Amino acid sequence: MSKINYSTLLVMAELCDACVTHSELNYEGSCAIDAKLLDLSGLVDSQQIHITNKTQGTRFITYIIRAQADSGTISINGAAAHLANPGDRITISAYAHLTADELEGFKPVRIFLDEKNELINSSPNTTYRSG
């Protein structure tokens, strides 16, 4: 009997509690993210992301564009601008397909941000935080 090859879709990185700084309806789409945050999290330009808006209770999918480093920018652009306003707190998640061999020892990167989108801390684990 042959071994079945498969992959599992897992969260690879998250920017938690990011604060929306701009909402640009008349833009072609995307989410502009401070380049420093991209580098810290391992996220890349044009990567698909899922955004969960804790303030409004909405979820949507878009892609990343790189904003100026150290700008604190989190800009929701295009039609998605209807789903997020400046000041909203969001979580930005990216996913990756991993094979069974790659799953061993894998830990997602979670970057926790304050209201200025500055690093509070980071965590390579999935421990549930209550409260």
N, C-alpha and C positions, 0 to 999 in steps of 0.2 A: 504494500500500500504506500502511495506517495504522500509526502508531507504537503499539506495545503498551505500555500503562501497567502497571507492576508496582511492588511494594515488596519490600524485602529486610529480614529481621529481623536486627538487629545488637544486640550489647551496647551499651547507652547509658551505663551507670554500674555501678561495682562498689565495694563496701567489702571490701577484701582483708585477710585474717587477723584479722577481728573476733573478739573473745572473748565467748562466751555468758556473760552475767551471771546470768540467771534461766531457769528452765524451769518453766512454769506449766501443768500438765496440765488443771486444772479451770478453764480459761478458754476462751472461744468460738473461739479460733484466732488466728492472726496472728503477726507478729514486731514487737515494740515496739523502735524504734530512736531513740536520742538525737537530738533535733530538730536539734542543731548538725550532726551527721553527715548528716542529710537535706538540710539547706541547703547544705552543702559539696558534696554529690554530685549535687544536682538531683533526688533521689528525693522522692516525695510520698506523703502519707497515702492509704491504700487501694490503692496501686499493687501490681500483682502482682510478686512476686520469686521467684527461684530461689535456693535455699540449698544450697551444697556444704559438707558437714562434713568437713574434712580429718582430724579426730581419729578419727571413726568410719567414714568412707568412705560416708556416706549422702548422698542428694540428695533434695530435696523442694521443692514449690511452696507458697507462702502469700502473704500480703499484708501491707503495712506499716500499723502504727499509730504515731503520733508519741508519743515519750516525752519527758520533761522534758529541756530543753537542759542540756548540761554534766553530765549524770548518768552518762554512759558506758554507759547501758543498752542491752543487746542481749538481749531476752527472747523465747524461743521458747515459744509458747502453744498450748494445745489439743492435739489428737492429735499434732501435730509435736513436742511435748515428749518423746515417746518416742524421737525421732531426734537429740536434742541435749541435752547436760548442761552445767551451769555449768563453765567452763574449756575447753570445746571450742573449737577455732579453726575459723572458718567464713568462706566468701566469699559475700557477698550480691550477686546480679546482677539487673539489670533490663534489659529489652530494648525496642527501639522499631522500628517499621516505617518505613523511609526510602525515598523514591522515588529513582530514578536521579539526579535533579537534586540531591537532598539529600545523596547519598552523597559528592559531591565535597567534600573538605576536612573531612569528619566525623571526629572523634576522640572515642572514649569517655572518660569520666572514671573514673579509678581512684584510689581513696583507700586508702592503706596505713596500717594501724593497729597499735598496740602492744598489749600484754596488758591495758592499762587502757582500750582503745578510744580512745586519743588519737592524733591525727594524727602519723604519721612523715613522710610526704610524699604528694604526689599527682602523677599523671602522665596527660597526655592522649595516651597512645600505647599501642600493643599489642606492644611489644618483648618477646620471650621472655626471661625471666631464668632462667638455669640455676643449679643449686647450691642 
